[in-house]
Every structure is written in structure tokens, then in C-alpha cells.
Amino acid sequence: MEVPRLGHSISSPTSPCEDMIKNLSLEAIQLCDREGNKSQDSGIAEMEELPVPHNIKINNITCDSFKICWDMDPKSKERITHYFIDLNKKENKNSNKFKHKDVPTKLVAKAVPLPMTVRGHWFLSPRTEYTVAVQTASKQSDGDYVVSEWSEIIEFCTADYSTVHLTQLLEKAEVISGRMLKFSVFYRNQHKEYFDKAREDQNNKMLPSVKDNSGSHGSPISGKLEGIFFSCNTEFNTGKPPQDSPYGRYRFEINADRLFNQKTNLYFGDFYCMYTAYHYVILVIAPSGSPGDEFCKQRLPMLNIADNKFMTCTEENGRLIFQHAQDVILEVIYTDPVDLSLGTVAEISGHQLMSLSTVNAKKDPSCKICNISVGR
């Protein structure tokens, strides 16, 4: 069952679990007291034995919650009034040693029937490995706590954003998408060597590759979906693709109907920014019934190709008309291989603006426009 009176997170810079629990603030413990009785001090006694949780199980994991249960010796079980939960981000050996370490989180919960739900976007992030240990406690009449030994430490990893969370991102992106502009081609910039390799080693085809970790940390397509990135944004004054690019001086252009038509499905993938005023929307085009289409159906909100706020394909007088949103930068992932013979490769006349690259770009977690109330 869910615990509506889960105490707020309690942080401490020290590392031993026992020291942290001994230093739990009186205010935090009182928040978990249904009657609101005020204690005289915040001491925690370690006298009479309480059952130690064991055989801990964690399930129903989402991007910002999980269910936890455990077994206990029935002896003194009726004396348990609270659970202390020690939740820590698992140490990353590759983390920057100069950055501050993540402060462990202590949770105080009323003793309720198990399993119980631990939920909170302020201390749980998606796609993140955590360790958890549990302690049982009995609150005494003088406000002191008798506590058990700590349980064994269990590891788990939170999940990606669900379609519910992605729909929230989609709705935020729709607010700023702006009016629609016509376009006629998709284009992809790379270095000359990229296209030489496609011709010589890949049977003249650009092949899908696994998406990097740019964008929202909880995005279900990062590190999983295979595809080829394309752009479709045009310059307002010319109606044509811009001549500058951060990804290389050679550009492959292909007529839009070759990739986007009534035989393809369109999905919303992400919405993010990189500490800048402009925002990015990731869309996925997948040929109907393809492996990429099956992947997206299970994880991403599907868009109506003829009626959405980001990129549309409609038919007028027997011709397909394509439009893109003016006020966001679209990153379009096509999930199948693309033969170079279907388009053209030419050198662009503009500059290679490396500062605009989104490769492995991290989302700004403080932006109110593109963040939702779950882990970033």
C-alpha cells in the first residue's frame, strides 16, 4: 500500500548509517507522528532488540517511485512504530572526483502493512542506480527511538519516463512550438569520411546507430533506440535549410516524402534545452511494422502525422505538403537504413558551428519550460 505520511527526506553529510540516523532532526521525526505529539528530545536509544529486516524485495519500479517489502522475525514486531530507510545513489566510479558527492537521503515512515510505496521526485531520478537499507524503530514515550540493526544493502535502478511522463513533456512542448512553416527536404550533415564509409563499406547506405544520451535523463530512447538523425528546420527568410551546421560540412538531402508519408508512424521522443533560450524536440519516424515502430509503440506517444504541433504531412490536390514548427529545433530520428542514392550529398557553404552540437548534451534541470515534476 502507499504511505501517505512518508516523512520528508533527511540529509546529512556524514557517511556511516548509524551516525546519520542518530542525527535525524526532531522536526523530521515529528512530521511522521500522526498525533503530532512533541518530543522532549531527539535521542535514539539502542537497547531492546527489534527485528532486523531481511530478504528485502523491490518491485513496481518507476522513474520516481518503488515498492519495498521485507521479512521480519515476528518477535517484538508489534512494538515497531516506524521504518527508517537509507537511500543512496550508487557510487559511480567514473564520476568527476571534483564534484560534490550526492548527499544520502534518509526517509522516516510510519510502520504500515507491507509492501509500501516510496515516492518522491525530489530524491529519486530516472535511470539511476541506488542502494537501500532498512531499519525498524520503536518510538518511546519520551521521544527516544529504539532501533534495530540495519538490514543488508540492496541495489536497484529506477526506470525511464513512462508514456504518461512523456505526454506531460509533449504538452509543454506544444505550448512553445509556434506556427508551422513549409519544408520539402530532410537533411543530415556529417564529415566527408562518414559518407565515404557508407558508400564503400555499407553498401551505399547510412545505417541506424544507437541514440546517445542527449536530452532528458529519463528518456526511454537514449542508449536504446537505433536510428539516423535528420533535421528539417528551415530559415524563415528563405524557406530553405540553413547553410551552417555543427555536425560537418557535407550534407545529405532527401525529399521529405521518401522518409515521411502515410506508410510511416510519427512519435514524440523528448523535449529539452541546454541552458539556452531555444528548445529541442525529438521526433521519431518509423516505417509501419518495422522493428523501430514496434519499439516506439511500447514507449512513446504516437502523433497524428496530419495534425500535430511539431511536424505534419498532409495531402492537397494529390500532393504531400510538409510543415514544421517554427519556434523549436526539431531532431528527427528515422529508424531504418537510408540509401544514399535516394538523395544527394554536397558540401555546404556555411560554417561548422560546433557550439550548437547536441551530441550527449545534458538537459538544463532548472528550466521551467521543459521540465516536469519527476526526476530530470
Contacts in CASP RR format, 6 or more apart in sequence:
PFRMAT RR
TARGET T0000
AUTHOR 0000-0000-0000
METHOD contacts of the structure
MODEL  1
MEVPRLGHSISSPTSPCEDMIKNLSLEAIQLCDREGNKSQDSGIAEMEEL
PVPHNIKINNITCDSFKICWDMDPKSKERITHYFIDLNKKENKNSNKFKH
KDVPTKLVAKAVPLPMTVRGHWFLSPRTEYTVAVQTASKQSDGDYVVSEW
SEIIEFCTADYSTVHLTQLLEKAEVISGRMLKFSVFYRNQHKEYFDKARE
DQNNKMLPSVKDNSGSHGSPISGKLEGIFFSCNTEFNTGKPPQDSPYGRY
RFEINADRLFNQKTNLYFGDFYCMYTAYHYVILVIAPSGSPGDEFCKQRL
PMLNIADNKFMTCTEENGRLIFQHAQDVILEVIYTDPVDLSLGTVAEISG
HQLMSLSTVNAKKDPSCKICNISVGR
1 112 0 8 1.000
1 113 0 8 1.000
1 115 0 8 1.000
1 116 0 8 1.000
1 117 0 8 1.000
2 116 0 8 1.000
2 117 0 8 1.000
2 119 0 8 1.000
3 109 0 8 1.000
3 110 0 8 1.000
3 112 0 8 1.000
3 116 0 8 1.000
3 117 0 8 1.000
3 118 0 8 1.000
5 32 0 8 1.000
5 34 0 8 1.000
5 109 0 8 1.000
5 110 0 8 1.000
6 32 0 8 1.000
6 107 0 8 1.000
6 108 0 8 1.000
6 109 0 8 1.000
6 118 0 8 1.000
6 119 0 8 1.000
7 28 0 8 1.000
7 31 0 8 1.000
7 32 0 8 1.000
7 107 0 8 1.000
7 108 0 8 1.000
7 109 0 8 1.000
8 28 0 8 1.000
8 31 0 8 1.000
9 105 0 8 1.000
9 106 0 8 1.000
9 107 0 8 1.000
9 122 0 8 1.000
9 123 0 8 1.000
10 20 0 8 1.000
10 24 0 8 1.000
10 25 0 8 1.000
10 28 0 8 1.000
10 105 0 8 1.000
10 106 0 8 1.000
10 107 0 8 1.000
10 108 0 8 1.000
11 103 0 8 1.000
11 104 0 8 1.000
11 105 0 8 1.000
11 106 0 8 1.000
12 19 0 8 1.000
12 20 0 8 1.000
12 23 0 8 1.000
12 103 0 8 1.000
12 104 0 8 1.000
12 106 0 8 1.000
13 103 0 8 1.000
14 20 0 8 1.000
14 23 0 8 1.000
15 104 0 8 1.000
17 86 0 8 1.000
17 133 0 8 1.000
17 135 0 8 1.000
17 150 0 8 1.000
18 150 0 8 1.000
20 86 0 8 1.000
20 104 0 8 1.000
20 106 0 8 1.000
21 44 0 8 1.000
21 84 0 8 1.000
21 86 0 8 1.000
21 106 0 8 1.000
21 135 0 8 1.000
21 147 0 8 1.000
22 43 0 8 1.000
22 44 0 8 1.000
24 42 0 8 1.000
24 44 0 8 1.000
24 84 0 8 1.000
24 106 0 8 1.000
24 108 0 8 1.000
25 42 0 8 1.000
26 39 0 8 1.000
26 41 0 8 1.000
26 42 0 8 1.000
28 106 0 8 1.000
28 108 0 8 1.000
29 39 0 8 1.000
29 42 0 8 1.000
29 82 0 8 1.000
29 108 0 8 1.000
29 139 0 8 1.000
29 145 0 8 1.000
30 36 0 8 1.000
30 37 0 8 1.000
30 38 0 8 1.000
30 39 0 8 1.000
31 108 0 8 1.000
32 82 0 8 1.000
32 108 0 8 1.000
32 109 0 8 1.000
32 110 0 8 1.000
33 139 0 8 1.000
34 110 0 8 1.000
39 142 0 8 1.000
39 143 0 8 1.000
39 144 0 8 1.000
40 142 0 8 1.000
40 143 0 8 1.000
41 142 0 8 1.000
41 143 0 8 1.000
41 144 0 8 1.000
42 143 0 8 1.000
43 143 0 8 1.000
43 144 0 8 1.000
43 145 0 8 1.000
44 137 0 8 1.000
44 144 0 8 1.000
44 145 0 8 1.000
44 146 0 8 1.000
44 147 0 8 1.000
45 140 0 8 1.000
45 144 0 8 1.000
45 145 0 8 1.000
45 146 0 8 1.000
45 147 0 8 1.000
46 146 0 8 1.000
46 147 0 8 1.000
47 146 0 8 1.000
48 76 0 8 1.000
48 138 0 8 1.000
48 146 0 8 1.000
49 76 0 8 1.000
49 148 0 8 1.000
50 76 0 8 1.000
50 79 0 8 1.000
50 80 0 8 1.000
50 136 0 8 1.000
50 137 0 8 1.000
50 138 0 8 1.000
50 146 0 8 1.000
50 147 0 8 1.000
50 148 0 8 1.000
51 72 0 8 1.000
51 73 0 8 1.000
51 74 0 8 1.000
51 75 0 8 1.000
51 76 0 8 1.000
51 77 0 8 1.000
51 80 0 8 1.000
51 136 0 8 1.000
51 148 0 8 1.000
52 72 0 8 1.000
52 73 0 8 1.000
52 136 0 8 1.000
52 148 0 8 1.000
52 149 0 8 1.000
52 150 0 8 1.000
52 151 0 8 1.000
53 70 0 8 1.000
53 71 0 8 1.000
53 72 0 8 1.000
53 134 0 8 1.000
53 135 0 8 1.000
53 136 0 8 1.000
53 148 0 8 1.000
53 151 0 8 1.000
54 70 0 8 1.000
54 71 0 8 1.000
54 72 0 8 1.000
54 151 0 8 1.000
54 152 0 8 1.000
55 70 0 8 1.000
55 71 0 8 1.000
56 68 0 8 1.000
56 69 0 8 1.000
56 70 0 8 1.000
56 132 0 8 1.000
56 134 0 8 1.000
56 151 0 8 1.000
56 152 0 8 1.000
56 154 0 8 1.000
57 68 0 8 1.000
57 69 0 8 1.000
57 70 0 8 1.000
57 115 0 8 1.000
58 66 0 8 1.000
58 67 0 8 1.000
58 68 0 8 1.000
58 132 0 8 1.000
58 154 0 8 1.000
58 156 0 8 1.000
59 66 0 8 1.000
59 67 0 8 1.000
59 115 0 8 1.000
60 66 0 8 1.000
60 67 0 8 1.000
60 115 0 8 1.000
60 117 0 8 1.000
61 67 0 8 1.000
61 156 0 8 1.000
61 157 0 8 1.000
61 158 0 8 1.000
61 159 0 8 1.000
62 158 0 8 1.000
62 159 0 8 1.000
62 162 0 8 1.000
63 124 0 8 1.000
63 125 0 8 1.000
63 126 0 8 1.000
63 127 0 8 1.000
63 158 0 8 1.000
63 159 0 8 1.000
63 160 0 8 1.000
63 161 0 8 1.000
63 162 0 8 1.000
63 165 0 8 1.000
63 218 0 8 1.000
63 374 0 8 1.000
63 375 0 8 1.000
64 119 0 8 1.000
64 120 0 8 1.000
64 121 0 8 1.000
64 124 0 8 1.000
64 125 0 8 1.000
64 126 0 8 1.000
64 158 0 8 1.000
64 374 0 8 1.000
64 375 0 8 1.000
65 117 0 8 1.000
65 118 0 8 1.000
65 119 0 8 1.000
65 120 0 8 1.000
65 124 0 8 1.000
66 117 0 8 1.000
66 118 0 8 1.000
66 124 0 8 1.000
66 156 0 8 1.000
66 158 0 8 1.000
67 115 0 8 1.000
67 116 0 8 1.000
67 117 0 8 1.000
67 118 0 8 1.000
68 85 0 8 1.000
68 114 0 8 1.000
68 115 0 8 1.000
68 116 0 8 1.000
68 118 0 8 1.000
68 132 0 8 1.000
68 134 0 8 1.000
69 114 0 8 1.000
69 115 0 8 1.000
69 116 0 8 1.000
70 114 0 8 1.000
70 134 0 8 1.000
70 151 0 8 1.000
72 136 0 8 1.000
76 138 0 8 1.000
79 138 0 8 1.000
79 146 0 8 1.000
80 111 0 8 1.000
80 136 0 8 1.000
80 137 0 8 1.000
80 138 0 8 1.000
81 110 0 8 1.000
81 111 0 8 1.000
81 137 0 8 1.000
81 138 0 8 1.000
81 139 0 8 1.000
82 108 0 8 1.000
82 109 0 8 1.000
82 110 0 8 1.000
82 111 0 8 1.000
82 136 0 8 1.000
82 137 0 8 1.000
82 138 0 8 1.000
82 139 0 8 1.000
82 145 0 8 1.000
83 108 0 8 1.000
83 109 0 8 1.000
83 110 0 8 1.000
83 111 0 8 1.000
83 116 0 8 1.000
83 134 0 8 1.000
83 135 0 8 1.000
83 136 0 8 1.000
83 137 0 8 1.000
84 106 0 8 1.000
84 107 0 8 1.000
84 108 0 8 1.000
84 134 0 8 1.000
84 135 0 8 1.000
84 136 0 8 1.000
84 137 0 8 1.000
84 147 0 8 1.000
85 106 0 8 1.000
85 107 0 8 1.000
85 108 0 8 1.000
85 109 0 8 1.000
85 118 0 8 1.000
85 132 0 8 1.000
85 133 0 8 1.000
85 134 0 8 1.000
85 135 0 8 1.000
86 104 0 8 1.000
86 105 0 8 1.000
86 106 0 8 1.000
86 132 0 8 1.000
86 133 0 8 1.000
86 134 0 8 1.000
86 135 0 8 1.000
86 150 0 8 1.000
87 104 0 8 1.000
87 105 0 8 1.000
87 106 0 8 1.000
87 107 0 8 1.000
87 118 0 8 1.000
87 123 0 8 1.000
87 124 0 8 1.000
87 130 0 8 1.000
87 131 0 8 1.000
87 132 0 8 1.000
88 102 0 8 1.000
88 104 0 8 1.000
88 105 0 8 1.000
88 130 0 8 1.000
88 131 0 8 1.000
88 132 0 8 1.000
89 102 0 8 1.000
89 128 0 8 1.000
89 129 0 8 1.000
89 130 0 8 1.000
90 128 0 8 1.000
90 129 0 8 1.000
90 130 0 8 1.000
90 131 0 8 1.000
90 155 0 8 1.000
105 123 0 8 1.000
107 118 0 8 1.000
107 123 0 8 1.000
109 116 0 8 1.000
109 118 0 8 1.000
111 136 0 8 1.000
118 124 0 8 1.000
121 373 0 8 1.000
121 374 0 8 1.000
121 375 0 8 1.000
124 130 0 8 1.000
124 158 0 8 1.000
124 375 0 8 1.000
125 158 0 8 1.000
125 217 0 8 1.000
125 218 0 8 1.000
125 375 0 8 1.000
125 376 0 8 1.000
126 158 0 8 1.000
126 159 0 8 1.000
126 160 0 8 1.000
126 161 0 8 1.000
126 217 0 8 1.000
126 218 0 8 1.000
126 374 0 8 1.000
126 375 0 8 1.000
127 157 0 8 1.000
127 158 0 8 1.000
127 159 0 8 1.000
127 160 0 8 1.000
127 217 0 8 1.000
127 218 0 8 1.000
128 157 0 8 1.000
128 158 0 8 1.000
128 217 0 8 1.000
129 155 0 8 1.000
129 156 0 8 1.000
129 157 0 8 1.000
130 155 0 8 1.000
130 156 0 8 1.000
130 157 0 8 1.000
130 158 0 8 1.000
131 153 0 8 1.000
131 154 0 8 1.000
131 155 0 8 1.000
132 153 0 8 1.000
132 154 0 8 1.000
132 155 0 8 1.000
132 156 0 8 1.000
133 150 0 8 1.000
133 151 0 8 1.000
133 152 0 8 1.000
133 153 0 8 1.000
133 154 0 8 1.000
134 150 0 8 1.000
134 151 0 8 1.000
135 147 0 8 1.000
135 148 0 8 1.000
135 149 0 8 1.000
135 150 0 8 1.000
135 151 0 8 1.000
136 147 0 8 1.000
136 148 0 8 1.000
137 145 0 8 1.000
137 146 0 8 1.000
137 147 0 8 1.000
137 148 0 8 1.000
138 145 0 8 1.000
138 146 0 8 1.000
138 147 0 8 1.000
139 145 0 8 1.000
140 146 0 8 1.000
160 218 0 8 1.000
160 219 0 8 1.000
160 220 0 8 1.000
160 299 0 8 1.000
161 169 0 8 1.000
161 216 0 8 1.000
161 218 0 8 1.000
161 219 0 8 1.000
161 220 0 8 1.000
161 374 0 8 1.000
163 299 0 8 1.000
163 300 0 8 1.000
163 301 0 8 1.000
165 218 0 8 1.000
165 372 0 8 1.000
165 374 0 8 1.000
166 220 0 8 1.000
166 268 0 8 1.000
166 269 0 8 1.000
166 270 0 8 1.000
166 300 0 8 1.000
166 301 0 8 1.000
167 301 0 8 1.000
168 372 0 8 1.000
169 216 0 8 1.000
169 268 0 8 1.000
169 270 0 8 1.000
169 271 0 8 1.000
169 370 0 8 1.000
169 372 0 8 1.000
170 268 0 8 1.000
170 271 0 8 1.000
170 301 0 8 1.000
172 271 0 8 1.000
172 369 0 8 1.000
172 370 0 8 1.000
172 372 0 8 1.000
173 268 0 8 1.000
173 271 0 8 1.000
173 279 0 8 1.000
173 281 0 8 1.000
173 309 0 8 1.000
173 310 0 8 1.000
173 328 0 8 1.000
173 370 0 8 1.000
174 309 0 8 1.000
174 310 0 8 1.000
176 279 0 8 1.000
176 327 0 8 1.000
176 328 0 8 1.000
176 369 0 8 1.000
177 281 0 8 1.000
177 309 0 8 1.000
177 310 0 8 1.000
177 325 0 8 1.000
177 326 0 8 1.000
177 327 0 8 1.000
177 328 0 8 1.000
178 309 0 8 1.000
178 325 0 8 1.000
178 326 0 8 1.000
178 327 0 8 1.000
178 328 0 8 1.000
179 325 0 8 1.000
179 326 0 8 1.000
179 327 0 8 1.000
180 312 0 8 1.000
180 323 0 8 1.000
180 324 0 8 1.000
180 325 0 8 1.000
180 326 0 8 1.000
181 234 0 8 1.000
181 236 0 8 1.000
181 239 0 8 1.000
181 323 0 8 1.000
181 324 0 8 1.000
181 325 0 8 1.000
181 326 0 8 1.000
182 234 0 8 1.000
182 239 0 8 1.000
182 321 0 8 1.000
182 322 0 8 1.000
182 323 0 8 1.000
183 232 0 8 1.000
183 233 0 8 1.000
183 234 0 8 1.000
183 239 0 8 1.000
183 256 0 8 1.000
183 322 0 8 1.000
183 323 0 8 1.000
183 324 0 8 1.000
184 255 0 8 1.000
184 256 0 8 1.000
184 322 0 8 1.000
185 232 0 8 1.000
185 241 0 8 1.000
185 253 0 8 1.000
185 254 0 8 1.000
185 255 0 8 1.000
185 256 0 8 1.000
186 230 0 8 1.000
186 231 0 8 1.000
186 232 0 8 1.000
186 253 0 8 1.000
186 254 0 8 1.000
186 256 0 8 1.000
186 258 0 8 1.000
186 259 0 8 1.000
186 260 0 8 1.000
186 332 0 8 1.000
186 334 0 8 1.000
187 230 0 8 1.000
187 231 0 8 1.000
187 232 0 8 1.000
187 241 0 8 1.000
187 251 0 8 1.000
187 252 0 8 1.000
187 253 0 8 1.000
187 254 0 8 1.000
188 206 0 8 1.000
188 228 0 8 1.000
188 229 0 8 1.000
188 230 0 8 1.000
188 231 0 8 1.000
188 247 0 8 1.000
188 251 0 8 1.000
188 252 0 8 1.000
189 231 0 8 1.000
189 245 0 8 1.000
189 246 0 8 1.000
189 247 0 8 1.000
189 248 0 8 1.000
189 249 0 8 1.000
189 250 0 8 1.000
189 251 0 8 1.000
189 252 0 8 1.000
189 348 0 8 1.000
190 247 0 8 1.000
190 248 0 8 1.000
190 250 0 8 1.000
190 252 0 8 1.000
191 248 0 8 1.000
191 249 0 8 1.000
191 250 0 8 1.000
192 249 0 8 1.000
192 250 0 8 1.000
194 250 0 8 1.000
195 250 0 8 1.000
195 252 0 8 1.000
195 340 0 8 1.000
195 345 0 8 1.000
198 204 0 8 1.000
198 205 0 8 1.000
198 206 0 8 1.000
198 207 0 8 1.000
198 340 0 8 1.000
199 340 0 8 1.000
204 339 0 8 1.000
204 340 0 8 1.000
204 341 0 8 1.000
205 337 0 8 1.000
205 338 0 8 1.000
205 339 0 8 1.000
205 340 0 8 1.000
206 228 0 8 1.000
206 252 0 8 1.000
206 337 0 8 1.000
206 338 0 8 1.000
206 340 0 8 1.000
207 228 0 8 1.000
207 337 0 8 1.000
208 226 0 8 1.000
208 227 0 8 1.000
208 228 0 8 1.000
208 334 0 8 1.000
208 335 0 8 1.000
208 336 0 8 1.000
208 337 0 8 1.000
209 226 0 8 1.000
209 227 0 8 1.000
209 228 0 8 1.000
210 223 0 8 1.000
210 224 0 8 1.000
210 225 0 8 1.000
210 226 0 8 1.000
210 227 0 8 1.000
211 221 0 8 1.000
211 222 0 8 1.000
211 223 0 8 1.000
211 224 0 8 1.000
211 225 0 8 1.000
211 226 0 8 1.000
211 227 0 8 1.000
211 333 0 8 1.000
212 222 0 8 1.000
212 223 0 8 1.000
212 359 0 8 1.000
212 360 0 8 1.000
213 222 0 8 1.000
213 223 0 8 1.000
213 360 0 8 1.000
214 222 0 8 1.000
214 272 0 8 1.000
214 358 0 8 1.000
214 359 0 8 1.000
214 360 0 8 1.000
214 361 0 8 1.000
214 362 0 8 1.000
215 222 0 8 1.000
215 270 0 8 1.000
215 272 0 8 1.000
215 280 0 8 1.000
215 282 0 8 1.000
215 358 0 8 1.000
215 361 0 8 1.000
215 362 0 8 1.000
215 363 0 8 1.000
216 222 0 8 1.000
216 270 0 8 1.000
216 271 0 8 1.000
216 272 0 8 1.000
216 363 0 8 1.000
216 376 0 8 1.000
217 362 0 8 1.000
217 363 0 8 1.000
217 375 0 8 1.000
217 376 0 8 1.000
218 375 0 8 1.000
218 376 0 8 1.000
219 269 0 8 1.000
219 270 0 8 1.000
219 282 0 8 1.000
220 299 0 8 1.000
220 300 0 8 1.000
221 269 0 8 1.000
221 270 0 8 1.000
221 282 0 8 1.000
221 284 0 8 1.000
221 296 0 8 1.000
221 299 0 8 1.000
221 300 0 8 1.000
221 333 0 8 1.000
224 295 0 8 1.000
225 284 0 8 1.000
225 292 0 8 1.000
225 295 0 8 1.000
225 296 0 8 1.000
225 333 0 8 1.000
225 335 0 8 1.000
226 292 0 8 1.000
226 335 0 8 1.000
227 333 0 8 1.000
227 334 0 8 1.000
227 335 0 8 1.000
227 336 0 8 1.000
228 333 0 8 1.000
228 334 0 8 1.000
228 335 0 8 1.000
228 337 0 8 1.000
228 338 0 8 1.000
229 331 0 8 1.000
229 332 0 8 1.000
229 333 0 8 1.000
230 259 0 8 1.000
230 332 0 8 1.000
230 333 0 8 1.000
230 334 0 8 1.000
231 241 0 8 1.000
231 329 0 8 1.000
231 330 0 8 1.000
231 331 0 8 1.000
231 332 0 8 1.000
232 256 0 8 1.000
232 311 0 8 1.000
232 322 0 8 1.000
232 324 0 8 1.000
232 330 0 8 1.000
232 332 0 8 1.000
233 241 0 8 1.000
233 242 0 8 1.000
233 324 0 8 1.000
233 329 0 8 1.000
233 330 0 8 1.000
234 240 0 8 1.000
234 241 0 8 1.000
234 242 0 8 1.000
234 324 0 8 1.000
235 241 0 8 1.000
235 242 0 8 1.000
236 326 0 8 1.000
241 251 0 8 1.000
241 253 0 8 1.000
243 348 0 8 1.000
243 349 0 8 1.000
243 350 0 8 1.000
244 348 0 8 1.000
244 350 0 8 1.000
244 351 0 8 1.000
244 352 0 8 1.000
244 353 0 8 1.000
244 356 0 8 1.000
245 251 0 8 1.000
245 348 0 8 1.000
245 350 0 8 1.000
245 352 0 8 1.000
245 353 0 8 1.000
246 352 0 8 1.000
246 353 0 8 1.000
246 354 0 8 1.000
246 355 0 8 1.000
246 356 0 8 1.000
246 357 0 8 1.000
246 358 0 8 1.000
247 352 0 8 1.000
247 357 0 8 1.000
248 348 0 8 1.000
248 352 0 8 1.000
249 347 0 8 1.000
249 348 0 8 1.000
249 350 0 8 1.000
249 352 0 8 1.000
250 345 0 8 1.000
250 346 0 8 1.000
250 347 0 8 1.000
250 348 0 8 1.000
251 345 0 8 1.000
251 346 0 8 1.000
251 347 0 8 1.000
251 348 0 8 1.000
252 340 0 8 1.000
252 343 0 8 1.000
252 344 0 8 1.000
252 345 0 8 1.000
253 343 0 8 1.000
253 344 0 8 1.000
253 346 0 8 1.000
254 338 0 8 1.000
254 342 0 8 1.000
254 343 0 8 1.000
255 343 0 8 1.000
256 313 0 8 1.000
256 320 0 8 1.000
256 322 0 8 1.000
257 313 0 8 1.000
257 320 0 8 1.000
257 322 0 8 1.000
258 342 0 8 1.000
258 343 0 8 1.000
259 285 0 8 1.000
259 334 0 8 1.000
259 338 0 8 1.000
260 266 0 8 1.000
260 285 0 8 1.000
260 305 0 8 1.000
260 311 0 8 1.000
260 313 0 8 1.000
260 322 0 8 1.000
261 313 0 8 1.000
261 320 0 8 1.000
262 305 0 8 1.000
262 313 0 8 1.000
263 287 0 8 1.000
263 288 0 8 1.000
264 285 0 8 1.000
264 286 0 8 1.000
264 287 0 8 1.000
264 288 0 8 1.000
264 305 0 8 1.000
265 285 0 8 1.000
265 286 0 8 1.000
265 287 0 8 1.000
265 288 0 8 1.000
265 293 0 8 1.000
265 296 0 8 1.000
265 297 0 8 1.000
265 302 0 8 1.000
265 305 0 8 1.000
266 283 0 8 1.000
266 284 0 8 1.000
266 285 0 8 1.000
266 302 0 8 1.000
266 303 0 8 1.000
266 304 0 8 1.000
266 305 0 8 1.000
266 308 0 8 1.000
266 311 0 8 1.000
267 283 0 8 1.000
267 284 0 8 1.000
267 286 0 8 1.000
267 296 0 8 1.000
267 300 0 8 1.000
267 301 0 8 1.000
267 302 0 8 1.000
267 303 0 8 1.000
268 281 0 8 1.000
268 282 0 8 1.000
268 283 0 8 1.000
268 284 0 8 1.000
268 300 0 8 1.000
268 301 0 8 1.000
268 303 0 8 1.000
268 310 0 8 1.000
269 281 0 8 1.000
269 282 0 8 1.000
269 283 0 8 1.000
269 284 0 8 1.000
269 300 0 8 1.000
269 301 0 8 1.000
270 280 0 8 1.000
270 281 0 8 1.000
270 282 0 8 1.000
271 279 0 8 1.000
271 280 0 8 1.000
271 281 0 8 1.000
271 282 0 8 1.000
271 328 0 8 1.000
271 370 0 8 1.000
272 279 0 8 1.000
272 280 0 8 1.000
272 361 0 8 1.000
272 363 0 8 1.000
272 364 0 8 1.000
272 370 0 8 1.000
273 279 0 8 1.000
273 280 0 8 1.000
273 363 0 8 1.000
273 364 0 8 1.000
273 367 0 8 1.000
273 369 0 8 1.000
273 370 0 8 1.000
274 280 0 8 1.000
274 358 0 8 1.000
274 361 0 8 1.000
274 362 0 8 1.000
274 363 0 8 1.000
274 364 0 8 1.000
275 364 0 8 1.000
275 367 0 8 1.000
276 364 0 8 1.000
278 328 0 8 1.000
278 329 0 8 1.000
279 328 0 8 1.000
279 329 0 8 1.000
279 369 0 8 1.000
279 370 0 8 1.000
280 328 0 8 1.000
280 329 0 8 1.000
280 330 0 8 1.000
280 331 0 8 1.000
280 358 0 8 1.000
281 310 0 8 1.000
281 325 0 8 1.000
281 328 0 8 1.000
281 329 0 8 1.000
281 330 0 8 1.000
281 331 0 8 1.000
282 330 0 8 1.000
282 331 0 8 1.000
282 332 0 8 1.000
282 333 0 8 1.000
283 303 0 8 1.000
283 310 0 8 1.000
283 311 0 8 1.000
283 330 0 8 1.000
283 331 0 8 1.000
283 332 0 8 1.000
283 333 0 8 1.000
284 292 0 8 1.000
284 296 0 8 1.000
284 300 0 8 1.000
284 332 0 8 1.000
284 333 0 8 1.000
284 335 0 8 1.000
285 332 0 8 1.000
285 333 0 8 1.000
285 334 0 8 1.000
285 335 0 8 1.000
286 292 0 8 1.000
286 293 0 8 1.000
286 295 0 8 1.000
286 296 0 8 1.000
286 334 0 8 1.000
286 335 0 8 1.000
286 336 0 8 1.000
287 293 0 8 1.000
287 335 0 8 1.000
287 336 0 8 1.000
290 335 0 8 1.000
290 336 0 8 1.000
291 335 0 8 1.000
292 335 0 8 1.000
292 336 0 8 1.000
293 335 0 8 1.000
295 335 0 8 1.000
296 302 0 8 1.000
296 335 0 8 1.000
303 310 0 8 1.000
305 312 0 8 1.000
305 313 0 8 1.000
306 312 0 8 1.000
306 313 0 8 1.000
306 314 0 8 1.000
309 325 0 8 1.000
310 324 0 8 1.000
310 325 0 8 1.000
310 328 0 8 1.000
310 330 0 8 1.000
311 322 0 8 1.000
311 323 0 8 1.000
311 324 0 8 1.000
311 325 0 8 1.000
311 330 0 8 1.000
311 332 0 8 1.000
312 321 0 8 1.000
312 322 0 8 1.000
312 323 0 8 1.000
313 320 0 8 1.000
313 321 0 8 1.000
313 322 0 8 1.000
314 320 0 8 1.000
314 321 0 8 1.000
314 323 0 8 1.000
315 321 0 8 1.000
324 330 0 8 1.000
331 358 0 8 1.000
363 370 0 8 1.000
363 371 0 8 1.000
363 376 0 8 1.000
364 370 0 8 1.000
364 371 0 8 1.000
365 371 0 8 1.000
365 376 0 8 1.000
END
